[in-house]
Amino acid sequence: ELLPLTSDASKCDITFNVLPREKDVVLSVEYCTDLFKEEKIEQFTEMYVSLLEMCLDGEKQIKDISVTDMSVVNEFNDTAAEYVKDKCIHELFEEQAERTPDKIALIACDKTLTYRELNEEANRIAHSLTEKGIGKGDIVGLMLPRKSYLLSALFGILKTGAAYLPIDPDYPEDRIEYMLSDSKSKYRLTEENICELLSNANTNNLKINMSSEDICYCIYTSGSTGKPKGTLITHKNVVNYVSGNEKNVCYGITGNNCNSILSVTTIGFDIFVTESMLP
């Protein structure tokens, strides 16, 4: 005799129960509502039933079986969205700083910066770099620890028209030298010279004629299959990525009541772009 059991809590993330009846079977699914939405479970069970029905056809081979619901595929791939295609990422940052100058932009181990303060620090660094001959098309090695001036320096480099090369200070010296040499970096921004660059008194935004097709940063692979390989990422690439993730509810940054993003990766890891540019 089958005895029905009721429960207010799922014991596992998802549980399939297939129970026999007189002429057929009944399928029930118990799932954790914190992990799955009802419509996704419905799609999942529909695919499962479709697979079972296909299995009844003794002539069908496994390679011919598809459990993919094209409506789900189309929904999943419906990612087209309008975004600003003619601006650089630091220009969007400057616009944000103008909109919310007194809001907190960054909380670091050494200090907290508002958008105005972060933008002004970036401008000081940018003016210092231009005085040293750094400009459009150059690559600057960014080799700083995880302190507040890391982001100031990142945006400062971009404001000159140059691209930054992220370098983890803990990298082996031979890897650092290889990246600087291979990328033809014109300058290395380190903890030893950051105070000099921040001493510049000019806090105004620079007016550099740039295109979204210009290089934003150069990032290197791990080198596990040989020598590290550098990849050039344009401003348009970054703006596209940021704009796409801006609507991602997982980050919870849309609107005025946005959450903070905890930066947990090193600057040399590509996810650092998500943790810095997106917020």
ZAMARGU-4260 file (C-alpha; in steps of 0.2 Angstrom, whole numbers, plus 5000, padded with zeros to 4 digits):
<rodrens>
0) 5000/5000/5000 | 5007/5017/4995 | 5006/5030/5009 | 5007/5048/5003 | 5021/5058/5013
5) 5020/5077/5014 | 5035/5088/5018 | 5038/5107/5019 | 5056/5105/5016 | 5066/5096/5003
10) 5079/5084/5010 | 5090/5086/4994 | 5092/5099/4980 | 5081/5089/4969 | 5072/5072/4971
15) 5063/5062/4957 | 5050/5050/4963 | 5042/5037/4951 | 5028/5028/4958 | 5018/5014/4950
20) 4999/5014/4948 | 4987/5001/4940 | 4990/5006/4922 | 5004/5018/4923 | 5016/5028/4934
25) 5016/5045/4942 | 5031/5056/4943 | 5033/5069/4956 | 5048/5080/4959 | 5053/5088/4976
30) 5066/5102/4974 | 5074/5116/4984 | 5065/5132/4980 | 5080/5142/4984 | 5089/5134/4970
35) 5076/5131/4956 | 5061/5140/4949 | 5045/5131/4946 | 5046/5134/4927 | 5063/5127/4926
40) 5057/5111/4935 | 5043/5110/4923 | 5055/5111/4908 | 5066/5098/4916 | 5052/5085/4919
45) 5045/5088/4901 | 5062/5084/4894 | 5063/5069/4905 | 5046/5063/4899 | 5051/5066/4881
50) 5067/5056/4883 | 5057/5041/4891 | 5045/5042/4876 | 5059/5042/4864 | 5067/5026/4873
55) 5051/5017/4868 | 5056/5018/4850 | 5067/5002/4848 | 5074/5008/4832 | 5081/5025/4838
60) 5099/5026/4843 | 5106/5036/4857 | 5115/5049/4845 | 5098/5053/4837 | 5090/5057/4854
65) 5088/5075/4858 | 5081/5081/4875 | 5083/5099/4870 | 5068/5110/4870 | 5071/5123/4857
70) 5060/5135/4866 | 5072/5134/4880 | 5087/5136/4869 | 5080/5151/4861 | 5076/5159/4877
75) 5093/5155/4884 | 5102/5163/4869 | 5090/5178/4868 | 5104/5189/4875 | 5103/5203/4862
80) 5103/5220/4871 | 5107/5238/4867 | 5123/5245/4874 | 5134/5260/4872 | 5146/5256/4857
85) 5155/5272/4855 | 5162/5275/4873 | 5177/5269/4882 | 5175/5261/4899 | 5184/5275/4909
90) 5172/5287/4901 | 5157/5278/4908 | 5166/5278/4925 | 5168/5297/4923 | 5150/5299/4920
95) 5146/5288/4935 | 5157/5299/4945 | 5148/5314/4939 | 5131/5307/4944 | 5136/5301/4961
100) 5151/5310/4967 | 5148/5308/4985 | 5143/5290/4985 | 5156/5276/4991 | 5165/5269/4976
105) 5178/5258/4984 | 5182/5251/5001 | 5199/5244/5003 | 5211/5239/5017 | 5220/5256/5017
110) 5205/5268/5014 | 5188/5271/5008 | 5185/5282/4992 | 5170/5291/4985 | 5167/5292/4966
115) 5174/5310/4966 | 5190/5305/4976 | 5193/5289/4965 | 5191/5299/4949 | 5202/5313/4956
120) 5216/5301/4961 | 5215/5293/4943 | 5216/5310/4935 | 5232/5314/4946 | 5240/5298/4940
125) 5234/5300/4922 | 5242/5318/4921 | 5258/5311/4929 | 5259/5297/4916 | 5256/5309/4901
130) 5270/5320/4907 | 5281/5305/4906 | 5276/5302/4888 | 5263/5289/4891 | 5249/5290/4878
135) 5237/5282/4866 | 5243/5265/4860 | 5255/5262/4874 | 5254/5248/4886 | 5258/5251/4905
140) 5262/5237/4917 | 5251/5238/4932 | 5260/5229/4946 | 5252/5235/4962 | 5245/5226/4978
145) 5227/5226/4982 | 5225/5243/4990 | 5214/5258/4985 | 5227/5265/4973 | 5226/5249/4962
150) 5209/5255/4954 | 5215/5273/4954 | 5230/5268/4944 | 5220/5256/4933 | 5208/5270/4928
155) 5222/5283/4927 | 5231/5272/4914 | 5215/5271/4903 | 5213/5290/4904 | 5229/5293/4895
160) 5223/5282/4880 | 5235/5268/4885 | 5231/5250/4890 | 5235/5242/4906 | 5244/5225/4908
165) 5239/5217/4924 | 5254/5209/4934 | 5252/5201/4950 | 5266/5207/4961 | 5268/5189/4967
170) 5272/5182/4950 | 5290/5175/4948 | 5302/5188/4942 | 5305/5179/4925 | 5287/5179/4921
175) 5285/5197/4925 | 5300/5201/4914 | 5294/5191/4900 | 5276/5199/4900 | 5284/5216/4900
180) 5296/5212/4886 | 5283/5203/4875 | 5270/5216/4877 | 5283/5230/4874 | 5277/5239/4890
185) 5282/5257/4890 | 5281/5259/4909 | 5279/5249/4925 | 5268/5256/4938 | 5273/5249/4955
190) 5272/5252/4974 | 5288/5261/4972 | 5282/5275/4960 | 5264/5276/4964 | 5266/5290/4977
195) 5276/5301/4964 | 5262/5299/4952 | 5248/5303/4965 | 5257/5319/4969 | 5252/5328/4953
200) 5240/5343/4957 | 5229/5342/4942 | 5213/5333/4946 | 5203/5337/4929 | 5198/5324/4917
205) 5209/5322/4902 | 5203/5325/4885 | 5210/5311/4874 | 5203/5307/4857 | 5199/5289/4859
210) 5189/5275/4850 | 5180/5261/4858 | 5190/5250/4847 | 5206/5255/4856 | 5215/5243/4867
215) 5209/5243/4886 | 5220/5230/4893 | 5232/5216/4888 | 5230/5200/4899 | 5242/5184/4898
220) 5237/5166/4899 | 5245/5155/4913 | 5258/5148/4902 | 5254/5130/4907 | 5255/5124/4889
225) 5271/5134/4885 | 5275/5152/4886 | 5261/5164/4892 | 5251/5171/4877 | 5245/5189/4878
230) 5227/5194/4872 | 5222/5212/4868 | 5205/5217/4874 | 5196/5232/4867 | 5186/5245/4877
235) 5171/5239/4866 | 5174/5221/4872 | 5173/5227/4891 | 5158/5239/4888 | 5149/5225/4880
240) 5153/5213/4894 | 5149/5225/4908 | 5132/5230/4899 | 5127/5212/4897 | 5131/5208/4916
245) 5122/5224/4922 | 5106/5215/4920 | 5112/5199/4929 | 5101/5198/4945 | 5115/5187/4953
250) 5126/5203/4955 | 5111/5213/4962 | 5119/5230/4956 | 5105/5237/4946 | 5095/5252/4954
255) 5099/5263/4968 | 5099/5250/4982 | 5113/5240/4974 | 5124/5227/4984 | 5143/5228/4985
260) 5154/5216/4975 | 5168/5208/4985 | 5184/5207/4975 | 5192/5191/4979 | 5204/5188/4964
265) 5221/5195/4959 | 5222/5208/4946 | 5230/5195/4934 | 5214/5185/4934 | 5201/5190/4921
270) 5187/5189/4933 | 5195/5205/4941 | 5187/5215/4927 | 5170/5209/4933 | 5174/5214/4951
275) 5181/5231/4946 | 5173/5238/4930 | 5155/5231/4933 | 5151/5239/4950
</rodrens>
